[in-house]
Amino acid sequence: MISLKQAADYVGLPLKRFPRICSVRPVEMPESEKRYDIRDLDQWLDQLKSGDTEADQDILERLG
């Protein structure tokens, strides 16, 4: 489990842009900040690499 900043760095996106573009939802950790599961991030990246149109549509919706 990694922090927001670590997740943004991991996928190569600026910190401010990462939450708007990435469809992976963070996990609420007890008595801690939200964390991202690196396996979920890997799955999201794999969808982008494969040209998954649902992933593309999700990004477009987030961008407005």
MIDOSE-1310 file (N, C-alpha, C; in nm, 2 decimals, decimal comma, always signed):
residues 64
misl	+0,09/-0,12/+0,00/+0,00/+0,00/+0,00/+0,09/+0,12/+0,00; +0,06/+0,22/-0,09/+0,14/+0,34/-0,10/+0,06/+0,46/-0,09; +0,13/+0,57/-0,06/+0,06/+0,70/-0,04/+0,02/+0,76/-0,17; -0,05/+0,87/-0,17/-0,10/+0,94/-0,29/+0,02/+0,99/-0,37
kqaa	+0,12/+1,05/-0,30/+0,24/+1,09/-0,37/+0,32/+0,98/-0,44; +0,33/+0,87/-0,36/+0,40/+0,75/-0,42/+0,33/+0,69/-0,54; +0,19/+0,69/-0,53/+0,11/+0,64/-0,64/+0,13/+0,72/-0,76; +0,12/+0,85/-0,75/+0,14/+0,95/-0,86/+0,28/+0,93/-0,92
dyvg	+0,38/+0,92/-0,84/+0,52/+0,89/-0,89/+0,53/+0,76/-0,96; +0,46/+0,66/-0,90/+0,47/+0,52/-0,96/+0,41/+0,52/-1,10; +0,30/+0,59/-1,13/+0,24/+0,58/-1,26/+0,29/+0,70/-1,35; +0,38/+0,78/-1,29/+0,44/+0,89/-1,38/+0,35/+1,01/-1,40
lplk	+0,26/+1,04/-1,31/+0,17/+1,16/-1,33/+0,20/+1,26/-1,22; +0,18/+1,39/-1,25/+0,19/+1,49/-1,15/+0,09/+1,47/-1,04; +0,13/+1,50/-0,92/+0,05/+1,48/-0,80/-0,09/+1,54/-0,81; -0,09/+1,66/-0,86/-0,23/+1,73/-0,87/-0,32/+1,67/-0,98
rfpr	-0,26/+1,61/-1,08/-0,34/+1,55/-1,19/-0,38/+1,40/-1,16; -0,30/+1,34/-1,08/-0,32/+1,19/-1,06/-0,46/+1,16/-1,01; -0,52/+1,22/-0,91/-0,65/+1,18/-0,87/-0,76/+1,21/-0,97; -0,74/+1,30/-1,06/-0,84/+1,33/-1,16/-0,84/+1,23/-1,27
icsv	-0,72/+1,17/-1,30/-0,71/+1,08/-1,41/-0,72/+0,93/-1,37; -0,66/+0,90/-1,26/-0,66/+0,76/-1,22/-0,79/+0,71/-1,16; -0,84/+0,60/-1,22/-0,97/+0,55/-1,17/-0,95/+0,46/-1,04; -0,83/+0,43/-1,00/-0,81/+0,35/-0,88/-0,85/+0,43/-0,76
rpve	-0,93/+0,37/-0,68/-0,98/+0,43/-0,55/-0,89/+0,39/-0,44; -0,85/+0,49/-0,36/-0,77/+0,46/-0,24/-0,85/+0,38/-0,13; -0,77/+0,32/-0,05/-0,83/+0,24/+0,06/-0,82/+0,32/+0,19; -0,92/+0,33/+0,26/-0,92/+0,40/+0,39/-0,85/+0,31/+0,49
mpes	-0,74/+0,35/+0,54/-0,66/+0,27/+0,64/-0,70/+0,32/+0,78; -0,71/+0,22/+0,87/-0,75/+0,26/+1,01/-0,64/+0,36/+1,07; -0,69/+0,47/+1,12/-0,60/+0,57/+1,19/-0,49/+0,61/+1,10; -0,51/+0,62/+0,97/-0,40/+0,66/+0,88/-0,47/+0,73/+0,76
ekry	-0,38/+0,78/+0,67/-0,43/+0,84/+0,55/-0,47/+0,73/+0,45; -0,54/+0,77/+0,34/-0,57/+0,68/+0,24/-0,45/+0,62/+0,17; -0,45/+0,50/+0,13/-0,34/+0,43/+0,06/-0,39/+0,37/-0,07; -0,30/+0,36/-0,16/-0,33/+0,29/-0,29/-0,27/+0,16/-0,30
dird	-0,35/+0,06/-0,34/-0,29/-0,08/-0,36/-0,22/-0,08/-0,49; -0,09/-0,11/-0,49/-0,01/-0,11/-0,61/-0,05/-0,21/-0,71; -0,12/-0,32/-0,67/-0,17/-0,41/-0,77/-0,28/-0,35/-0,85; -0,37/-0,27/-0,78/-0,47/-0,20/-0,85/-0,42/-0,10/-0,95
ldqw	-0,31/-0,03/-0,91/-0,25/+0,06/-1,01/-0,19/-0,01/-1,13; -0,13/-0,13/-1,10/-0,08/-0,21/-1,21/-0,19/-0,25/-1,31; -0,30/-0,29/-1,25/-0,41/-0,34/-1,33/-0,46/-0,22/-1,42; -0,47/-0,10/-1,36/-0,52/+0,02/-1,43/-0,42/+0,05/-1,55
ldql	-0,29/+0,04/-1,52/-0,19/+0,07/-1,62/-0,20/-0,04/-1,74; -0,22/-0,16/-1,70/-0,24/-0,27/-1,80/-0,36/-0,24/-1,89; -0,47/-0,19/-1,83/-0,59/-0,16/-1,91/-0,55/-0,04/-2,01; -0,48/+0,05/-1,96/-0,44/+0,16/-2,05/-0,35/+0,11/-2,16
ksgd	-0,26/+0,03/-2,13/-0,17/-0,03/-2,23/-0,24/-0,11/-2,34; -0,34/-0,18/-2,30/-0,41/-0,27/-2,39/-0,51/-0,19/-2,47; -0,53/-0,06/-2,45/-0,62/+0,02/-2,52/-0,77/+0,00/-2,48; -0,79/-0,04/-2,36/-0,92/-0,06/-2,30/-1,00/+0,06/-2,31
tead	-1,11/+0,06/-2,39/-1,19/+0,18/-2,42/-1,26/+0,23/-2,29; -1,29/+0,13/-2,20/-1,36/+0,17/-2,07/-1,26/+0,26/-1,99; -1,13/+0,22/-1,99/-1,03/+0,30/-1,91/-1,02/+0,44/-1,98; -1,02/+0,45/-2,11/-1,01/+0,57/-2,18/-1,13/+0,66/-2,15
qdil	-1,25/+0,60/-2,15/-1,37/+0,68/-2,13/-1,37/+0,73/-1,98; -1,32/+0,65/-1,89/-1,32/+0,69/-1,75/-1,23/+0,81/-1,74; -1,12/+0,81/-1,80/-1,03/+0,93/-1,80/-1,09/+1,05/-1,86; -1,16/+1,04/-1,97/-1,22/+1,15/-2,03/-1,33/+1,21/-1,94
erlg	-1,41/+1,12/-1,88/-1,51/+1,17/-1,79/-1,45/+1,25/-1,67; -1,34/+1,20/-1,62/-1,27/+1,27/-1,51/-1,22/+1,40/-1,55; -1,17/+1,42/-1,67/-1,12/+1,54/-1,72/-1,23/+1,64/-1,75; -1,35/+1,60/-1,76/-1,47/+1,68/-1,79/-1,48/+1,72/-1,93
